[in-house]
Amino acid sequence: MFANRMTPLLAGASAWALTITPVGAQTADPVQTTAPNTAQRPDEPSGEIIVTARRVSETLSEVPASITAFSAETIGQANIQRAQDFAKLTPGVTIVSSTAEAGDNQINIRGINGARDAESSVALVVDGILKTNNAVLNQPQGTLRQIEVLKGPQGALYGRNAAAGAIVMQTMKPGERFEGGALASYANVNTALANAYLAGPIAPGLGFVLSGDYSRTDGFYRNTLRDEKVVDNREEWNVNGRIVATLGAATEIDAKVRYGEFHGASINFNAAFHLPAFGGAFYEDVNDHPFNYYSNIKPTNDQTTLEGSIKLDHDFGGVKLTAWGLYSNVKNNLVADGTSADFARYLFAVNPAAQSAVTQCFTSTAALTGFPINPPGFIGATPVPFIFAPATGSTFGPYSPTTCDGTQYQVRNQKDFSGELRLASTGDGPINWQLGGYLLHIDRLTGVSLGADTGNGVIKQLYNAPNSTNPTSQLYIDKFKTDVYAGFGAVDWKPNDLFDLTVALRYDVERRRVDNQVPLATDPFTGGPINPGQTAGDIPSKKQTYKQLEPKISARFEIAPQTNLFANWGVGFKSGGFNNQGSAAIVAQNFNVPPINAGVLINDDFRKERSSAYEAGIKGRVGPVNYSLAGYYTEVRDMQFFEFFVGGFGLLRVVSNIDRVDLKGAEFNVDARIVDGWTLYGAFNYTDSEIKRNRSRPDTVGNKSPYTPDYTINLGSQQEVPVSDGMNLVLRADYRITGPTWFHTVQDQTKATIFSALLPISALQLPAEVGNADYTIARRRAFGVLDVRLGLQGERWKATLFATNAFDEKYVNEVIPAIEFGGSFISPGARRLYGLELGYKF
């Protein structure tokens, strides 16, 4: 489908001269055009972007690594607000955001993905300060002035969790005059966005920036049962304040505070079964699933974020001191329908006295009998799985319109304090250095509560007594404490303008502790413990320390004017940690027994992740054309991977380890300024990934790395056409093709499921293999998305018509296979959004 649409697009791009400011190209930065303490060579193109990829200011073409940079001009023209906006413009980078809840971000760079419930694989650095909570990755960070996306391990230079790369952002600083601006847009499905900023001096040497943003949407999907748009709706706002004080010529203090709230939906998923022997709606390709929502529980998600930081820079003359501290507090909770309808767990939830075959689990929703629920489900006379009553039984997939599937309430709260002290030389000699230390303390609470749906809604607390209106039947609550200590240093050697070498080193120590908070209680429906890990009493606390040395070496050699060869190698690291205690017991009891015999290895602890990454390439400029070509190879040990298990016990989220994954690929970027005001851009990334060893699922060796597309292609064009003095017509198009993607280690394989266990003992008396699932159809197809913008722009104002996903391409945003469940939980991608944007600045 996307290939058919790509041909007319390419022809049309030339015909109507739609252009893009080149992503990763050397475009003008309106704030700074030359590096401090660096003379601009005569043969350098004027106006090249200044980046800080090695913690020093240098031109983009001199950085010995693949880096995509967005100037203030590009950020404005593309309306980049958050990570998902620039990720789709960056080759080799994909992001899955907010499918489960607001803080849920899965960003993949060249095959390394951040696993849910583990640490991020990408460092986020805003105005020189490392953010510590992955939940803020896709939040607006203020009035953006520059973005750099660095690929490959960056821990030695940028710190914790930079195994796949780093995102470095700069926001507006106050100047010597008052300035401000506002941007507002409105689009279909009642989608609105507004942001504004005001900045200027307060007194000599003292300035401020105040900014805020607001966004909302009703979403693309409606809950048909409730007749409400409560599926992908959201409302979000943030306020940012910044004070910068210059104390003499050598000292600057930069203080920031940010507060934000998110309120919207959660768990934006349908289920698709992959059971070929059942056929029909029970054997469904994830790409062909018609998304419908019929949940009787209104999904909600509430998140608050409070951050405060202070940074000190002092120049001692030849040596600069940078010290900063950050406080972060993110609270998140969600409510959603459950997943256990077809396992007869909650048959007596509404009326515990009911003992007949026709129970009353959906008495409170009796009017729904015959209501059309998602395939392969149906409501029959008997509210039990169809395999037990083939003539009259009901089949309820997850998130059904009845009370039979129960409820879920989840909490993810994190409070942390961090700080860094860094000394760096500022001389003009051939050798420069950096040296510093980093501290972090994290308090994190995670809880997942599964309860019975009695038709009276969800009580928003993790434990509810058996006689309550929402009795808890399964519970995970864990408190995590983490202390991080790190020391780092780097030396840059530049004997001449043609060659430079950087050697950096970081040593991380992470001390972790988990304390289980689940009370000793009984599941009122099964009679067992409320947490399977409690079969022997209280779950004991655990402690573990993870350590890693992270070197980074990079070099550049100018082989001809404006032509540089570069190479780098580095080690990436993510700390290990703890799953909700009791996870291993649930998997062993439910899936590693006949007839399923899954043989899946899950531990209550997961191992640290380490990677070794090599990259080499060439970048340069020939006339009006900028280009870069790079090849890379990364070996990942104990890659952390998120697994989802569903069964009669409810649901379970865990992190497992893939022992070894090899990633190799190539990336090519080119942009050309055809004439003044018209630029064309193209980029291609190919990643060949392979699982080499996997004790968790040994039969997946040879499969691809999860969440990793085979390739990404970016094509684009931007043109500014003068129509009168002080007014331009701006036309822009961005086309992104994302290649085929697997989301699990199990891929072209057939696996036994819970149906394989239930069928032999059902009324049907079928062989176990009839319940096996085929996961060949769980791969996301390649898809292409076109964004277009057309507007008029003056010196201080602009008016733009826009369309994102202009062809209304239907694609799957995320696929979470639950292997032993026999299907996948799938979330749809964003549909077409079109509207008007107005902006003004002074």
C-alpha positions in Angstrom: 0.0 0.0 0.0 2.7 2.5 1.0 4.7 1.7 -2.1 1.8 2.6 -4.4 1.4 5.9 -2.6 5.1 6.6 -2.6 5.4 7.0 -6.3 3.0 9.8 -6.8 4.4 11.5 -3.7 7.9 11.6 -5.1 6.6 12.9 -8.4 4.5 15.4 -6.6 7.4 16.6 -4.4 9.2 17.8 -7.5 6.0 19.1 -9.1 4.9 21.4 -6.3 8.3 21.8 -4.7 7.4 20.8 -1.2 10.5 20.8 0.9 11.9 20.0 4.4 14.6 21.8 6.3 17.1 19.0 6.3 17.1 16.8 9.4 20.6 16.4 10.6 21.8 18.9 8.0 23.9 22.0 8.5 21.1 24.6 8.7 21.3 28.0 10.3 20.9 28.3 14.1 19.5 31.7 14.8 21.1 31.9 18.2 24.7 30.8 17.7 26.6 30.2 14.5 30.2 29.5 15.6 31.6 27.5 18.4 33.0 29.3 21.4 36.8 29.5 21.4 36.9 28.1 17.9 37.7 30.3 14.9 35.5 29.6 11.8 37.7 28.2 9.0 37.3 30.0 5.7 36.3 26.8 3.9 33.5 26.0 6.4 29.9 26.8 5.3 28.6 29.7 7.2 25.8 29.1 9.6 26.5 25.5 10.4 24.7 24.1 13.5 26.7 24.1 16.7 26.2 20.9 18.7 27.4 19.5 22.0 27.6 15.8 21.1 30.9 15.5 23.0 30.0 17.9 25.8 31.9 20.7 23.9 30.5 23.0 21.3 31.5 22.1 17.7 30.1 22.1 14.2 27.9 19.2 13.2 30.2 18.0 10.5 33.1 17.7 13.0 31.3 15.3 15.3 32.7 11.7 14.9 29.4 10.0 15.1 25.9 9.8 13.6 23.8 12.6 14.9 20.6 14.2 13.9 20.2 17.8 14.9 17.2 20.1 14.7 17.7 23.9 14.8 15.2 26.4 16.2 14.0 27.1 12.6 13.3 23.4 11.9 11.6 23.0 15.3 9.3 25.8 14.4 8.6 24.9 10.8 7.9 21.2 11.7 6.0 22.1 14.9 8.1 19.8 17.0 6.6 19.7 20.5 7.8 16.4 22.0 9.8 13.2 21.4 7.3 11.5 19.1 7.5 14.5 16.8 11.2 14.4 16.1 11.5 10.6 16.4 9.6 10.1 13.2 12.0 12.6 11.4 15.1 10.7 12.6 16.4 7.6 10.6 16.8 4.5 12.7 14.6 5.8 15.5 11.1 4.7 16.4 8.9 5.4 19.4 5.8 3.8 20.9 4.3 6.2 23.3 1.3 6.3 25.7 -0.4 3.1 24.4 -0.8 1.9 28.0 -0.5 5.1 30.0 1.0 8.6 29.7 4.5 7.7 31.0 4.8 4.6 28.8 7.5 5.3 26.2 9.3 2.6 24.2 12.0 4.3 22.1 14.2 2.1 19.8 17.5 3.3 18.3 19.2 1.0 15.9 17.7 -2.1 17.5 18.1 -1.3 21.2 14.7 -0.8 22.9 13.7 0.4 26.3 11.8 -2.4 28.1 8.6 -1.6 30.0 9.1 -1.7 33.8 12.9 -1.4 33.3 15.1 1.6 32.8 15.1 3.6 29.6 17.8 2.9 27.0 18.1 6.6 26.1 19.4 9.5 28.2 17.3 12.7 28.1 19.5 15.8 28.8 17.7 19.1 28.9 19.8 22.3 29.3 22.7 20.2 30.6 20.7 18.3 33.2 20.1 14.5 32.9 16.4 13.6 33.5 16.0 10.5 35.6 12.5 9.3 34.9 11.5 7.8 31.5 7.9 9.0 32.1 8.9 12.5 31.1 10.6 11.5 27.8 7.5 12.4 25.7 6.4 15.4 27.7 6.9 19.0 26.4 10.1 20.3 28.0 9.6 24.1 27.4 10.3 26.4 24.5 12.7 24.3 22.5 15.7 25.9 20.7 17.7 22.9 19.6 17.5 19.1 19.7 20.3 16.6 19.1 19.7 12.8 18.7 22.9 10.9 19.3 23.0 7.2 18.3 25.0 4.5 20.0 26.2 4.3 23.6 26.6 7.7 25.2 27.0 6.8 28.9 30.6 7.9 29.1 29.7 11.4 28.1 26.0 11.8 29.0 25.5 9.5 31.8 23.0 6.9 33.1 20.8 4.8 30.7 22.4 6.1 27.5 22.9 2.5 26.2 21.1 3.2 22.8 21.8 6.9 22.6 21.0 10.3 24.0 18.5 13.1 23.3 20.0 16.5 24.1 17.7 19.5 24.2 18.3 23.2 24.7 15.4 25.4 25.7 15.1 29.2 25.5 17.3 31.3 27.8 16.4 34.9 28.7 18.1 37.6 26.6 18.6 41.4 27.1 15.2 42.4 25.8 11.6 41.3 26.4 10.3 38.8 23.9 7.4 36.4 23.7 5.3 34.3 21.5 2.2 32.1 21.2 1.1 29.3 19.0 -2.4 27.8 18.8 -4.0 25.2 16.6 -7.3 23.4 16.2 -8.0 20.2 14.3 -10.6 17.5 13.8 -11.8 15.2 16.7 -11.8 18.3 18.9 -8.0 18.4 19.0 -6.5 21.7 20.3 -3.0 22.8 21.2 -1.7 26.0 22.6 1.7 27.1 24.0 3.1 30.5 24.9 6.3 31.9 26.3 7.5 35.3 27.8 11.2 36.0 28.4 13.3 39.0 29.3 15.4 40.8 31.9 14.3 41.4 35.5 17.3 43.4 36.5 20.9 43.7 35.2 22.3 40.2 35.2 19.0 38.6 36.0 16.5 37.2 33.5 13.5 34.9 33.3 11.5 32.6 31.0 7.9 31.6 31.7 6.2 29.2 29.3 3.2 26.9 29.3 1.4 24.5 27.0 -2.0 22.9 26.8 -3.3 20.1 24.6 -6.4 18.1 24.4 -8.2 15.7 22.0 -11.3 13.5 22.0 -9.3 10.9 20.2 -10.1 8.9 17.1 -12.0 6.0 18.7 -15.3 5.8 20.6 -16.4 3.3 23.2 -19.6 2.0 21.6 -21.0 0.6 24.7 -20.7 3.8 26.7 -21.2 6.0 23.7 -18.3 8.1 24.8 -14.9 9.1 23.4 -13.0 7.6 26.3 -10.5 5.4 24.4 -7.6 7.7 23.3 -8.8 11.0 24.7 -6.4 13.1 26.7 -6.0 16.6 28.3 -2.5 17.8 29.3 -1.0 21.0 30.5 2.5 22.1 31.7 4.0 25.3 33.2 7.7 26.0 33.1 9.6 28.7 34.9 13.3 29.6 34.5 15.5 32.2 36.2 19.1 32.8 35.0 21.4 35.0 37.0 24.8 36.2 35.9 27.0 37.0 38.8 29.9 38.9 37.4 31.7 37.7 34.3 32.5 34.2 35.5 29.4 32.8 37.3 25.9 31.8 36.1 23.1 30.3 38.1 20.2 28.6 36.2 17.1 27.6 38.2 14.1 25.8 36.7 10.8 24.5 37.9 8.2 22.5 35.9 4.7 21.3 36.8 2.3 19.3 34.6 -0.8 17.2 34.6 -2.2 14.6 32.3 -5.7 13.2 32.4 -7.0 10.8 29.8 -7.5 7.2 28.8 -5.3 4.1 29.3 -4.8 0.6 28.0 -5.7 1.5 24.4 -5.7 -2.1 23.2 -7.8 -4.8 21.5 -7.0 -8.5 21.4 -6.4 -10.5 18.3 -6.2 -14.3 18.6 -3.8 -16.4 16.5 -5.4 -19.9 16.7 -5.3 -21.4 13.2 -7.2 -24.6 14.1 -10.2 -22.5 15.3 -10.2 -20.5 12.1 -12.3 -17.4 11.3 -12.1 -14.6 13.8 -9.9 -16.8 16.0 -7.1 -16.6 13.5 -6.5 -12.9 12.8 -3.6 -11.0 11.3 -2.8 -8.0 13.6 -2.7 -5.7 10.6 -6.2 -6.5 9.6 -7.9 -6.2 12.9 -10.9 -3.7 13.0 -10.5 -1.8 16.2 -13.6 -1.6 18.3 -14.0 -0.8 22.0 -16.9 -2.1 24.2 -15.5 -2.0 27.7 -18.0 -1.4 30.5 -15.2 0.1 32.6 -14.2 3.7 31.7 -10.4 3.7 31.3 -8.6 6.6 33.0 -5.1 7.7 33.5 -4.0 10.5 35.8 -0.4 11.7 36.0 1.2 14.7 37.8 4.9 15.8 37.3 6.9 18.1 39.4 10.5 18.9 38.6 12.9 21.4 40.0 16.6 22.0 39.2 19.4 24.4 39.8 22.7 24.6 37.9 25.8 26.6 38.6 28.5 27.4 36.0 31.7 29.1 37.2 34.8 29.8 35.1 38.0 29.8 37.1 40.0 30.8 34.1 41.1 27.8 32.1 38.8 25.5 34.1 35.0 25.6 34.2 33.0 24.2 37.1 29.4 22.9 36.4 27.3 21.6 39.3 23.6 20.8 39.2 20.9 19.2 41.3 17.5 17.8 40.2 14.3 16.9 42.1 11.7 14.9 40.2 8.3 13.6 41.4 6.1 11.8 38.9 2.8 10.1 40.1 0.8 8.0 37.8 -2.3 5.8 38.2 -4.6 4.1 35.8 -8.0 2.3 35.8 -9.0 -0.2 33.1 -11.1 -3.2 32.3 -9.6 -6.6 33.0 -8.5 -9.5 30.9 -9.8 -12.6 32.7 -13.3 -13.0 31.3 -12.7 -16.3 29.5 -11.2 -18.1 32.4 -14.2 -18.2 34.7 -12.4 -16.4 37.5 -15.2 -13.9 38.2 -18.3 -15.9 37.5 -19.7 -15.2 41.0 -18.5 -11.7 41.4 -21.9 -10.0 41.1 -23.8 -12.7 43.0 -21.6 -14.9 45.1 -24.6 -17.1 46.1 -25.2 -18.1 42.4 -24.2 -21.7 41.8 -26.1 -22.6 38.7 -24.5 -23.2 35.3 -26.1 -19.9 34.2 -24.3 -17.7 36.7 -24.9 -14.0 37.2 -21.4 -12.6 36.5 -23.0 -10.0 34.1 -26.3 -9.5 36.0 -25.5 -5.8 36.3 -25.1 -5.6 32.5 -27.9 -7.9 31.5 -29.1 -5.5 28.9 -25.9 -6.2 27.0 -26.9 -9.8 26.1 -26.4 -10.1 22.4 -24.3 -6.9 22.3 -21.8 -7.2 19.5 -18.4 -7.6 21.1 -15.1 -7.8 19.4 -14.4 -11.0 17.4 -14.0 -13.8 18.3 -16.3 -13.1 21.2 -20.0 -13.4 21.5 -22.5 -13.4 24.4 -24.5 -16.6 24.8 -26.8 -18.0 27.4 -24.0 -19.4 29.5 -21.3 -16.8 30.7 -18.4 -19.3 30.7 -15.8 -19.9 28.0 -17.2 -21.4 24.8 -15.0 -24.5 25.1 -16.9 -25.6 28.2 -20.3 -25.0 26.7 -20.0 -25.1 22.9 -23.7 -24.7 22.2 -24.7 -21.9 24.6 -21.4 -20.6 26.1 -20.1 -17.1 25.9 -16.7 -15.9 24.6 -15.4 -12.8 26.2 -12.1 -11.4 25.0 -10.3 -8.9 27.2 -12.0 -5.6 27.9 -15.5 -7.0 27.3 -18.8 -5.2 27.9 -19.6 -7.6 30.8 -18.5 -7.7 34.4 -16.9 -11.2 33.8 -13.4 -9.9 33.0 -12.9 -8.0 36.3 -11.0 -4.7 36.7 -7.4 -3.5 37.0 -5.9 -0.6 38.9 -2.2 0.3 38.5 0.1 2.7 40.3 3.6 3.9 39.2 5.0 6.6 41.4 8.7 7.7 41.4 10.5 10.4 43.4 14.1 11.0 42.9 17.0 13.3 43.7 20.1 13.6 41.5 23.2 15.8 41.2 26.4 16.1 39.2 29.7 17.9 39.6 31.9 18.5 36.5 35.2 20.2 35.9 36.2 20.9 32.3 39.1 22.7 30.7 38.4 25.8 28.6 41.8 26.4 26.9 42.6 26.6 23.2 45.5 24.0 23.4 45.6 20.6 21.7 44.4 18.8 24.9 41.1 19.4 26.8 39.6 17.3 29.5 36.6 16.8 31.7 36.2 15.1 35.1 33.2 14.6 37.4 30.9 12.6 39.6 27.2 11.8 39.7 24.7 10.8 42.5 21.1 9.6 42.3 18.5 8.3 44.7 15.2 6.9 43.6 12.1 5.9 45.5 9.7 4.0 43.3 6.4 2.3 44.1 4.7 0.0 41.5 1.4 -1.8 42.1 -1.0 -3.8 40.0 -4.3 -4.7 41.5 -6.8 -7.1 39.8 -10.3 -7.0 41.2 -13.8 -8.3 40.6 -16.3 -6.2 38.7 -19.5 -6.1 40.6 -21.0 -3.4 38.4 -20.1 -0.7 40.9 -17.0 0.6 39.3 -13.3 0.6 40.5 -12.1 1.6 43.9 -8.8 3.5 43.3 -6.7 1.7 45.9 -4.4 -1.3 45.6 -6.1 -3.5 48.1 -9.9 -3.9 48.6 -11.4 -6.3 51.1 -13.5 -9.3 50.0 -16.7 -7.6 51.2 -16.1 -4.4 49.2 -17.7 -3.5 45.9 -14.4 -4.1 44.1 -12.7 -7.0 45.9 -9.1 -7.6 45.1 -8.2 -11.1 43.8 -4.6 -10.6 42.8 -2.1 -8.0 43.9 1.5 -6.9 43.3 3.0 -4.0 45.3 6.7 -3.4 45.5 8.7 -0.5 46.8 12.1 0.0 45.1 15.0 2.0 46.4 18.0 2.8 44.1 21.2 4.6 44.9 23.6 5.4 42.0 27.2 6.5 42.2 29.3 7.3 39.1 32.6 8.9 38.3 33.5 9.9 34.7 36.2 11.7 32.7 37.2 12.5 29.1 40.2 13.7 27.3 40.1 15.4 23.8 43.3 15.6 21.8 43.3 17.9 18.7 46.8 18.3 17.4 45.6 20.2 14.3 42.5 21.1 12.5 42.4 17.8 10.5 42.4 15.3 13.3 40.9 14.8 16.8 40.6 12.0 19.2 38.3 11.6 22.3 38.7 9.0 25.0 36.0 9.0 27.7 35.3 6.6 30.7 32.5 6.2 33.2 32.1 3.8 36.1 28.6 3.2 37.4 27.5 1.5 40.6 23.8 1.0 41.2 22.6 -0.4 44.5 19.0 -1.6 44.4 16.5 -2.9 47.0 13.0 -4.2 46.7 10.4 -4.5 49.6 7.2 -6.4 48.9 4.1 -4.6 50.3 1.4 -7.2 49.6 -0.6 -8.1 52.7 -1.1 -11.7 53.6 -4.6 -12.2 52.3 -6.7 -14.8 50.4 -8.1 -14.5 46.9 -11.9 -14.6 47.5 -12.5 -16.4 44.2 -9.8 -19.1 44.1 -9.0 -19.5 47.8 -5.3 -19.2 47.2 -2.9 -16.4 48.3 -3.5 -13.0 46.8 0.0 -13.1 45.4 1.4 -16.5 44.2 4.8 -15.7 45.7 3.2 -15.9 49.2 2.8 -19.6 49.2 5.5 -19.8 51.9 4.4 -16.6 53.7 5.7 -13.1 53.4 8.0 -12.4 50.4 11.4 -11.4 51.7 13.2 -8.2 50.7 16.0 -8.3 48.2 19.1 -6.3 47.5 21.5 -6.3 44.6 24.4 -4.2 43.3 25.1 -3.7 39.6 28.4 -2.2 38.3 29.8 -1.4 34.9 32.8 0.3 33.3 31.7 2.3 30.2 34.5 3.4 27.9 34.0 5.5 24.7 36.6 6.2 22.0 35.9 8.4 18.9 38.1 9.8 16.2 37.8 12.1 13.2 40.2 12.7 10.3 39.6 15.3 7.6 40.7 13.7 4.4 39.7 16.6 2.1 38.1 20.0 2.7 34.7 19.5 4.2 35.1 15.7 4.1 35.6 13.8 7.4 36.2 10.1 8.1 35.0 9.1 11.6 34.9 6.1 13.9 33.8 5.4 17.4 33.4 2.5 19.9 31.6 2.5 23.2 30.1 0.3 25.9 26.4 0.7 26.9 24.9 -0.2 30.3 21.5 -0.6 31.9 21.2 -1.7 35.5 19.4 -5.0 36.3 16.5 -5.0 38.7 13.5 -6.8 40.2 10.2 -7.9 38.8 7.1 -7.8 41.0 7.9 -10.5 43.4 6.0 -13.7 42.7 6.3 -13.5 39.0 8.5 -16.6 38.6 6.0 -18.6 40.6 3.0 -17.6 38.4 4.8 -18.5 35.1 6.1 -21.8 36.5 2.7 -22.9 37.9 0.6 -21.9 34.8 2.8 -22.4 31.8 5.8 -24.6 32.5 3.6 -27.7 33.1 1.9 -30.2 30.7 0.5 -29.9 28.2 1.8 -26.4 27.6 5.4 -27.0 28.6 6.4 -23.5 27.5 9.9 -23.8 28.9 10.0 -20.1 29.4 12.4 -18.9 32.0 11.3 -15.9 34.1 13.1 -14.7 37.3 12.0 -12.4 40.0 15.3 -10.6 39.2 16.5 -9.6 35.8 20.1 -9.1 34.8 21.9 -5.9 33.8 22.2 -5.1 30.1 25.6 -4.5 28.4 26.4 -3.6 24.9 29.5 -3.0 22.8 29.0 -0.8 19.7 31.2 0.1 16.8 30.5 2.7 14.1 32.5 4.1 11.2 31.6 6.4 8.4 32.1 9.5 6.3 30.4 12.8 6.2 30.9 16.0 4.3 29.7 18.6 1.8 29.9 18.8 -2.0 28.6 22.0 -3.3 25.0 22.4 -2.1 24.8 18.7 -0.9 25.5 17.6 2.6 25.8 13.8 3.2 26.8 11.2 5.7 27.2 7.4 5.4 27.8 5.1 8.4 28.0 1.5 9.2 27.5 0.0 12.7 27.7 -3.2 14.7 26.5 -3.7 18.2 26.6 -6.8 20.4 24.1 -6.7 23.2 24.4 -9.0 26.2 21.4 -9.7 28.4 19.1 -7.4 26.5 16.1 -6.5 28.7 12.8 -7.4 27.2 9.2 -6.9 28.4 6.9 -9.9 28.5 3.1 -10.0 29.1 1.4 -13.1 30.4 -2.4 -13.6 30.6 -4.4 -16.5 32.0 -6.9 -17.5 34.6 -4.7 -15.8 37.2 -5.2 -12.4 35.5 -2.3 -10.5 34.0 1.4 -10.3 34.7 4.1 -7.9 33.5 7.7 -9.0 33.7 11.2 -8.1 32.3 13.2 -11.0 31.0 16.7 -11.1 29.5 17.8 -12.1 26.0 21.3 -13.4 26.4 22.8 -12.0 23.2 21.5 -10.0 20.3 23.7 -8.8 17.4 22.8 -5.6 15.5 24.4 -4.5 12.3 23.3 -2.0 9.8 24.0 1.1 7.7 22.6 4.6 7.6 22.7 7.2 4.8 21.6 10.9 5.0 21.7 13.4 2.2 20.2 16.9 1.7 20.6 19.4 -1.0 19.7 23.1 -1.3 18.4 23.2 -4.8 18.0 27.0 -4.9 17.7 29.5 -2.1 14.7 28.6 0.0 14.3 25.1 -1.4 15.8 22.0 0.1 15.3 18.3 -0.4 16.2 15.6 2.1 16.4 11.9 2.2 17.6 9.3 4.8 17.7 5.5 4.9 18.5 3.2 7.8 18.8 -0.6 7.6 19.2 -2.7 10.7 19.9 -6.5 10.5 19.2 -7.9 14.0 19.6 -11.5 15.2 19.0 -13.2 18.6 22.1 -15.3 19.1 21.3 -16.8 22.6 18.2 -16.7 24.7 17.8 -18.9 27.8 14.4 -17.3 28.5 13.0 -18.8 25.2 15.7 -21.0 23.6 13.7 -21.7 20.5 13.8 -18.0 19.5 17.5 -18.1 18.5 17.8 -16.7 15.0 14.9 -14.4 15.3 15.1 -10.6 15.1 15.4 -8.0 17.9 11.9 -7.0 19.2 10.5 -3.6 18.3 13.2 -3.2 15.6 12.0 -2.3 12.1 14.0 -3.8 9.3 14.4 -0.3 7.9 13.2 3.3 8.0 13.1 5.8 5.1 12.7 9.5 5.4 11.9 11.7 2.5 11.1 15.4 2.6 11.1 18.8 1.1 10.6 22.4 2.2 10.2 25.6 0.2 9.9 29.2 1.2 8.5 31.4 -1.7 8.4 35.2 -1.2 4.9 36.5 -2.1 5.5 40.1 -0.9 7.8 42.1 1.2 8.1 40.4 4.6 5.8 37.5 3.7 6.6 34.0 2.5 4.6 31.0 1.4 6.0 28.0 3.2 5.3 24.5 1.9 6.6 21.4 3.7 6.2 17.6 3.4 7.6 14.8 5.5 7.2 11.2 4.4 8.2 8.4 6.8 8.3 4.7 5.9 8.7 2.2 8.7 9.7 -1.3 7.8 8.3 -4.6 9.0 8.6 -5.0 12.8 8.4 -7.9 15.2 7.5 -7.0 18.8 8.4 -10.2 20.5 11.2 -12.8 20.5 8.6 -15.4 19.3 8.1 -14.7 15.6 7.5 -17.2 12.8 6.6 -20.0 15.3 3.8 -22.1 16.6 3.4 -22.3 20.4 1.2 -24.1 22.9 -1.3 -21.9 24.7 -3.8 -22.1 27.6 -6.3 -23.3 25.1 -4.0 -26.3 24.5 -4.5 -27.1 28.2 -8.3 -26.4 28.3 -9.5 -28.2 25.2 -8.7 -31.8 26.3 -10.8 -31.3 29.4 -13.6 -29.4 27.8 -16.9 -30.7 26.5 -15.2 -30.8 23.1 -12.5 -33.2 24.2 -10.1 -32.0 21.4 -6.4 -32.8 21.2 -4.1 -30.2 22.9 -2.5 -29.2 19.6 -5.7 -27.7 18.4 -5.2 -24.9 20.8 -1.7 -24.0 19.5 -1.1 -20.5 18.2 0.7 -19.4 15.1 2.5 -16.1 15.6 3.5 -15.6 11.9 0.6 -13.1 11.7 1.8 -11.0 14.7 4.3 -8.9 12.7 3.5 -5.3 11.8 3.6 -4.6 8.1 5.6 -1.8 6.6 3.7 1.4 6.5 4.2 5.0 5.3 2.9 8.2 6.9 2.8 11.6 5.1 2.7 14.9 7.0 2.1 18.1 5.0 2.1 21.8 6.0 1.1 24.9 3.9 1.1 28.4 5.3 1.9 32.1 5.1 4.6 33.5 7.3 5.7 37.0 8.2 8.5 38.3 10.4 6.4 37.9 13.5 3.4 35.8 12.5 2.4 32.7 10.7 -0.8 30.9 9.6 -0.5 27.3 8.6 -2.8 24.6 7.3 -1.6 21.1 8.3 -2.4 17.4 8.0 -0.6 14.6 9.8 -1.0 11.2 8.3 -2.6 12.9 5.3 -3.5 9.6 3.6 -5.2 8.4 6.7 -2.9 5.3 6.7 -4.2 2.6 9.0 -1.3 0.9 10.9 -0.7 -0.8 14.2 1.1 1.3 16.7 2.2 -1.6 19.0 1.7 -5.4 19.2 2.2 -7.1 22.6 2.0 -10.8 22.0 1.0 -12.8 25.1 2.4 -16.0 23.8 0.8 -18.6 26.0 -2.5 -16.7 25.8 -2.8 -17.4 22.1 -2.9 -13.9 20.8 -1.7 -10.3 20.9 -2.8 -7.1 22.5 -2.7 -4.4 19.8 -3.0 -0.7 19.7 -3.8 1.4 16.7 -1.7 4.2 15.2 -2.9 7.8 15.0 -5.3 8.5 12.1 -5.5 11.6 9.9 -5.5 14.9 11.8 -6.0 18.2 9.9 -6.4 21.7 11.0 -5.2 25.3 11.3 -2.3 26.7 13.2 -1.7 30.3 14.1 1.4 31.8 15.7 2.7 35.2 16.8 5.9 36.4 18.4 7.3 39.7 19.5 
